Amino acid sequence: AENFVKIFKNKKQKSRISKDSNITALELSISNKIGLNVDIQNNKRNKGRISFEYKDLNQLNKIIEIIKKNY
């Protein structure tokens, strides 16, 4: 019984905080426009991070060009 409890304790699941539906929709919208995976992390004080996933230099250059073109 004690071994069972140890095994069960070790397999605790991390409580996942679900992402706000507006953030998820924004990720999907940006991802569809640029063709790359996008991750937006936003905290309670509305500070955060946007991550773009690229698989090669061409995709990285695409991200850089989009940013340069618009800003």
Secondary structure, DSSP 8 states (H G I E B T S, - for coil): -HHHHHHHHHT---------HHHHHHHHHHHHHHSSEEEEEE-TTS-EEEEEE-SSHHHHHHHHHHHHHH-
